[in-house]
Amino acid sequence: MNINVASVSDKKGLDRVYILLNSLKQTKQNDTIVNYYLIIEDADDEVKKYFLDIVNVDFRIQIIDTSWFKQRINPPQNSYLYYVRCLFPAYFKGLDKLLYLDTDMVFLQEGVE
């Protein structure tokens, strides 16, 4: 099974994104392929290198710069990232389903008691 997941962040939140992705990778089913899209300001090689140890054939990460979204959103500059997810249907037209995850989530293999 393939699942498509996306999150929005700035560079200050890379630690939280890493924890999210690592927990998702460790708790996913063995036959599941995760296509993860990180929409981030100032996407560069530094951001791509940050996640190299998580990427493999069944856990793919695509880094997407916010420039496409920024051109289409007019709220105050400091809050435009909040609205980026509203444009997901326009940006990800080819995907049937896309799960949006906040970057402060963690997946647990067993329930918390």
C-alpha positions, 0 to 999 in steps of 0.5 A: 500500500502507498500512503501520501503524507505532507507537512508544512514547516520552517527550518526552525522546526526541522527537529520536530519533523525529524521526530515525526518522520522517524516515528512514522517510519518505525511504526508503518507496516512492512508492506507500506510505502510512504511518500512524504512531502515536506513544504518548507521555507528556503528548501536547500541541500541542508534540509535534504541532508537533514533527513538522509538517514530516514530515506529508503526505498519504502520511505521517500521524502520530497522537499518542496520550497514554499515559493509556489504557495507564497505567490498565491497567499496574501495574509501577513508574511509571518502567518502565510505558512498556516494557509499553505495546506489550504492549497494542497488540492491545487498543488497535489492534483495528481494524488487521490489522497493526501494526509496532512500531519502537523509536525508535532505529532508522534506515532506510537507502536503500542498504546499509552497506558 
